[in-house]
Structure formats: C-alpha cells, structure tokens
C-alpha cells in the first residue's frame, strides 16, 4: 500500500507545479491589473473635478464595461479552444483560432460604436434617474461615452490577442504590450484633464488612445506568426456557438453591475461616487485574482487536449487552494488600506462616509472570490461553458437581484447593494465546488 507521503508526492506530480502556475499567472496578473489600474488612475484624476464628473464617469464606465465583458468572452472562449489544440500538438491550428477571434473583435467593436452613437442619450438618462443631480450627470456621462466607445474595436482586438497567446502558454508578450499602453495612458490622462483643460472629455480621449495602441500591437504580433489572416466562416461560427453561453453568462454579470449602479444613483451623487470607488477597487482585485484563472485555462485546457484527466483534476484542486490564498492576501491588504484608500479618489466627506459603509462587505468577499475566480478558469479551460452560464444566471436570480431591488424598495443604501454582491459570490462558490467534485467537466480531446 502506498504511504501517505508517497501518495502526496504522486498527487503533486500529477498536477501542474506551483512554479509553472506562477510562471503563467504572474505575467497575466500584470496584464489583468493594467486595465483596472488605468480605471483607478482615471477615477482618481476625475474624482478631483467634483462629485458630478465622478458620478458621470461611474455611469459611462459601467456602460463601457459591456465592451470589456464582450472582450472577456472573446479572450476566454479563444483561450479554451487554443489551449486544447496546443495540448494536442497543433500549434498552427491553435494560432489560427486567434485570427478568427480577431475578426469577431472587429465586427463586434464596430457594432458597439453604432449602437452607442444611436442610443447614448436615452441609456445615460435612464441610468442617472431623476433628482437634483440626475440631468447633469446624464449629460456628462453621454459626452464621455460618445468618445470613449471609439476604443471598442481596439479593446476587443487586444482581448482576442490575449486569448490566443494565453492558449499557447505565452503570457509574457501580452504583458509587454499592455504595459506599453498603460504607461502611455497614465501619462496622458492627467495632462488632458488638467493642463490641457479638457476635463472629463480628456479622460475619454486618453481611453481611446491607450486602447488603440494595445489593439494595433496585438494585431502586429498575430501577423508575425505566419498564419493566414483571412476570415474562416466555419471557425467563426464554432467560436460564436461557444461564445453564446459565455455571452449569456456575462450578461448576468452586467445586469447585476448596471442594476447596482442604477440603484446607487437613486441614493444620490455621493452614494454613486462611493460605489464607483468601491467597484473599481473590486474590479482591480477581481482581475488581479483572475491571474490564477488564466493559468488554469491554459493548463487544464492543454491537459484535457492531451487526454490526461487525472492531471487536469489534480491541477483543478491545486488551483482552488491557490485562489483561496490569494484572495485572503488581498483581503488583508484592503483591510489595512481601509482608513486611507477612499481618500485617494475623492476629498468629499460625504463620499468618504458612504465608502465606509461598503468596506466590510468588500473585505469579506475577497477570500471567497479568490476560489470562485480560480475555479471559473478551470471550467472555462475545460470548455464547460453551459454549466458556467446556468450557474451565473442562478446566482443572479436567487442571490443578487432580489437583494438589490429590496434595497431600493426599502432604502437600504450601499450596505444592501454590497450584501447583494456578496450573495452573488456565495451562490457561485457553492455551485462551483459541487461541480468540481462531480468530475463531469473533465472531457478530453482537441475540441469539445
């Protein structure tokens, strides 16, 4: 009989090593942190213009998050398909998947520009609501959004590029590309907002400039791979089929976050501004934690592509524990920063008072979220997207949405909104743990 120590060694040998996970996750962490870091810089710069510009940025950024959601769908869907082909020894076919993902990015970005130019006014007015500040917030958000949306095709191209590079287990090149764009935007934003005097509009222009640089550099990287850049309808249709479930899943996320912004807006500009600060810090933590999920997508997809179920299952367990540790570390850092972090984004005492209400919920969510994001990566890498879709819809319907609208009905304030976000995480965590234990996600082959 195998000893306990020998069994533990065998289990470790049959899972991705911590060194390999870290080698993929750390560059991915830089990439994932760059976009929310840009938003945090943007929030800090705009926040000192006053509560109305900051509230307008909150609404505009919430709508632009839909573009980011489509980008995540492209990146995650592409990563899973590319990783399976890469694991099966088909690198050229793997990169060709990235080409078709890029075509989807161009088409999707163009469609988004059209929709926003047609409906920016009604959308921002609906989200801003009435009240003393509502009309002013809506006007400012509409002006910001009409410019910022021109970055959509480039943002989607960058996300598709990250997807295929992760699938072939190259997370370093995306890091260099995204850092180049981030450094440029971090310099440009305060210059355009203050010395140039463009105010909130300067933020939108810097947004577009950064996304354009990133998108062009990812297309250049794809062109150097020596594969055909022509669209292939059959592959695009397969990617659309996979993306359908991820789009529905992402739609549940967006419904939750847009509902939260709409309810916060009805509690006043100070509540919405504080919600914007908390939400951007949450997005920063979430995307940073998602670095573990990126490693999981690449590793689990490749292991199942090679037909190694035992190794994929062991990797999934290890990834979950690593996610818990990362989440706890982030929670500790946020707790230490609680006295001063809100003040970095707004000097308004009313905003600081509202931020103090949501902070305990924010800290408590992080360890649980670390596990959730890590296991999300496992199932996306495995192509188990139908389960991901159903689980997220369930969490929205029985976790988040009832609490958010009860909060609105009974004037529960930001505490109620963030209690709803916590419930959303808890329901997803329970569903993911049960699915992991079942083993039904571990299906082998170059395609699923």
N, C-alpha and C positions, 0 to 999 in steps of 0.2 A: 504494500500500500504506500502511495506517495505521502511523504511527510508534509506537514503544514507549510514549512518553509519552502520545500521544493514546489509545492502547488502554487504558492505565491509567486515564486520565480517564473514558473511556467505561464501564469496569468499575465505577468508583466511582459514576458517575451511575446505573448500573443496579442498585445495591444501596442498602439503607436507609442514610442518612447516620449517621455516628457521633453527631451531635447528636441525631437522632431516637431512636436506640437508647438513648442516655444519658437522654433525657427520659422514656422509658418505664421504663428499668432502675433509675434512682436511687430514685424513689418505691417501686417494687417491692422494692428492696433493704431499705428501711426496714420494709416490711410483713413480708418474709421473715425479717428479723433479729429482729423483735419476739418471735415465739414462742420461738426458741431462747434469746434474751436472757432471757425470763421463766424458762425452764428452768435457765439458768445462775444466775440470781438464786436460784431455788428450791434448786438444788444447793448453792450457797454457804451459804444460810441453814440448810438441813437438815444440811449436812455438819458443822457445828459442834455438832450434837446428838450426834454419835458415828458410828462406822462402821456399826452395825446400822441406824439410821434412814436413813443414806445408801444402804446396800445395798438396803433396802426400797424407797426411792424409785426406785432403779435398776430394780427388777423392776416396780413399779407403773407407772412412766413408760414402760417397754418395752411393757407391755400397752396403755396408753393411746395409744402410737404407732400402734396399729392403727386407732384413730379418726382420727388425723392422716393416715394412709395413705388411708383412705376419703375424707377431706376433699380430699386432693391429687387423687384420682381425679375427684371432683366438679369441682374447680376447673379441672383441666387439660382434662377432657372438655368442660366448658362453654366454656372459652376458645376451643378449636379451632372448635366449631360456631358460636359467636357471631362470631368473627373472620371466618369465611368469609361469613356473611350481611352483616356490617358492610362488608366489602370489596366486596360486590355491591350496596351501596346500600340494604340492607333493615334499617335500624336498629331499627324497631319489632319486627320478627320476631326480631332478634338479642336484644333485651331479654327477649322472651317465652321464649326458651330459658333465661334466668336464672330465671324464675319456676318453670319445671318442675324445674330443678336444685335449687331451694329446697324444693320438695315432696319430692324424693328425700332431701334432707338431714334433714327432719323424720322421715320414715319410717325412715331408716337409724339415726338417733340413738336413736329410741325402741326399736328392736330391740336395739341395743347395750346399753342400760340393762337390758333384760330378761335378756339373756344373762349379763352380768357379775353381776347380783344372784343368779342361779341357780348360777353356776359359779366365782365369785371364789376361794373357798377351795381347791378342787382345783387350779385353774390356778396360784395362787401357791405352793402346796406342791410341785407338780411342778417348777416352775422353780427354787425355792430349794434343792431337793435335801436331802440329809441333812447330817451334820456337826454340830459343836457349835453353830453359829450358825443353821443352816438353819431350825429351827422358829420361832425368834424373828423372823427376817427375814420368813418367810412370813406370820406373824400380823400384823406391822406393815404389810406390803405389802397384805394383804387389807383391813385397815381403811381405808387410804388410798384404795384403788381403789374401794371401795363408795361413797365420797362423790364422788370425782373424776369418776366416769362420768356423773354427772348434768349435767355440762357438755357431753356429747357432742352433743346436738341443736344447741346454740348454736354449738359449734365448727364443725359441718358447715354450718350456715347461713352462717357467716362465710366459709367456704371457697367455697361456691357463689356468694356475693356477690362475692368477689374474682374468681372466674372470669368472670362476665359483664361486670364492669367492665373487666377487662383486655382482653376481646374487643372492646369498643368503644374501646379505647386510652385508657381513663381509669384511670390508676394513682395519681392524687393523692387522690381520695376514700377509697379503701381505706387509704391511708397515715394519714390523719387519724383514721379510725375505729379502726384497730388501735393507734395510739399512745395514744389515749384509754384503751383497755382496758389496755394495757401499763403505763402510768404508775400507774393505779389498783392493779393487781396488785402492782407493785413496792413500793408503799407498804404495801399490806395484808398481804402475806406475812410480813415480819419482825414486824409488830405481832401478828398472830395466833399465830405460832410462839413468840415470847418473852414480851413483856409480858402478853398475854392468857393465855399458858401452855398453848396447845393442842398444842404440839409438832408432830409430823408431820401430825396431822389438820388443823392450821391451814393447812398448805400445800395440802391438798386443797380446803378451803373457798375459799381465795383463788383457786385454779384455776377453780373453778366460777363464782365471781363475775365474774372477768375475761372468761371465755368468754360468759357471759350478756349482759354489756354489749355486747360485739362483735356477737353474733348479732342482738340487737334493733336495733342501729343499721344493720346491713346490710339488714334487712327494711324498716326505715323508708325507706332510700334507694331500694329497689326499688319501694315503694308510691308514691313521688313521680314515677315515670316515666310514669304514666298508662296502663299496660297492664293487662289483665285478670289477676287473681291466682288465677283458677280453675285447677285441675289439668287437663291435657290428656293423656289416656292415650296417644294416638299419639306425641306428642313424648317423653313419659316413656319409652315403650318403645324409641324410637330412641336416647335417651340411655343407657338400660340396655344396649343392644346395643354401643354404643361403649365404655361403661364396663366391660363384661365383660373385654375384653382388658387394660384398664388395671388392673382388679382382680387379674387373674392375674399381671400384671407386678408390681404392688405386693405381692402375696402372696409372690413370690420374695424381694423385699426384706425383708419381715417375717420370713420363715423364716430368712434369714441373720442378722438382728439379734437375734432371740429365741434362736436357737441360740448365738450369741456370748455373750449374757448367761447362758444356762444353763451353758455350758462354763466361763465365768469364775467363776460361783458355786461350781463344784466345785473351784476352786483356792483358795477361802477368801474371807472378807469383805473383806480388804484388796485382793485382786485384783479383785473385783467392784466395789468402790468406785472403784478407779483406772480400771477400764474405763468406769464411769459418767461420770467426769470427762472422759476422752478422747472418749467417744462424744458427749457433749453439746457439747463443743468442735467435734467433727467435724460434728455436725448444724448448729451455728451457721455454720461455714464453708460447708457444703454448701448451705444455704438462702440464705446471702448470695450465693454464686456463682450460685445459680439465678435471680437477678435478670436475668441476661443471657438465660436461657432464657425468662423471662416475656416479655421484649421480642421474642424470636424467635417465640414462639407467636402473639403479636398481629400482628406484621409479616408473617411468612410466611403465616399463615392468610389475612390480608387480601389479600396479593399473589396467592395462588392463587385466592381468591374472585373477584378481578378478571380472572383468566386470564393473569397475567403470570409465566410460568415463568422467563424469563431473570432478571428482577429477584429472584424468590424464590431462585433458585440462587446468585446473587451475594451476596444477603443471608446465606444459609447459610454461605458461605465466610468472610465477614467476621465473623459471629457466632462461628465456631470460633476464629479468631485472637484475638478479644477475650476469649473464655473462657480461652484459654491464658495471656494476660497477667494476667488477674485471679487465676487460680489460682497463678501464680508469685508474685504480690504477697502473697497470703495465706500461702503457704509461708514467705516471708521474714519476715513478721510473727510467725508461730508459732515459727520458729526463734529469733528474738530473745527471745521471751517464754518460751522453754523453762525457764530457771532459776527463774522465779517463778510461772508460771501455775498449776501444780498446787497450790501452797501457798495460793492464794486460796480453794480449795474444801475443803481438809482440812489440819489440822495434824498428822495422824497420820504418823509417819515411815515406817511400813510401806506406807501408801498412796502416799506420795511415791516410794518405791523402785520400786513396781510401775508407777507412771506413767512413770518414766524408761525403762522397757523398751519401751513402745509409741510413745514420742515420735518416733523416727526414721521409723517407718512412716507415722505421721500426716503428717509434713512431706513425705515423698516422694510421697505420694498426691495432694497438693493441685493441682499443675500439671496432672496427667493428668485429675483430676476436673473442673477448670475446662473443659476441652474436652468431656468427656463430658456435663456438665450443659447446656452451650450447645447441643450437637447434639441432646440429648434434646428441648429446646424447639423446635428446627426440625422434628423429625419429629412431635411432638405437635401443633404448629400445622398441619402438613400432613395430620394425621389418619392417619398411617402407624402405627397402634397395633398392628396384628397383628405387624409386624416388631419393634416395641418389646417386645412380650410374649415372642416367641421368643428374642430376643437376651438378655433379662434372665434367662430360665429357663436358657439355655445357660451364662451367666456364673455362675449359682448352682451348677449341676450340675458344671461342669468347673473352676471357679475357686475358689469359696468353700467349699462344703460338704466336699469331700474334705480340704482342709487343716484345717478346723475340727475335724473328727472325728479326724483323725490327731493333731492337737494334744491332744485329750482322751485318746486311747489311749496316747500316748507322753509325757504330762505336759509338753507344750511351753510351757505358760504363756501370758502375754499376747502375747508375741512371735509365737507361732504363730497366735493369733486374728487379730492385725492383719496378718500376712502373708496370711491368707485374704481379709481385706477388700481388700488391695491387689490380689490376683489378680482379685477380682471387678471392680474398676475397669479393669484392663488388658484383660480379655477384652471388656468392653463398649466400650472405646475402639477396639479393632481392628475390631469389628463395625460401629460407627457410621461410621468413616472409609470402610470399604468401601461401605457403603450410600450415603453422601453422594456418592461418586464415580460410583456407578451411575446416579443420577438417577431411579430408579424411584419415588421418594417424591413427585415433583412432579406431582400430578394436580390439574387445575383444576376450578372450579365452586363454586357457593354451598353445595353439600353434597357429602360424599364417602361 
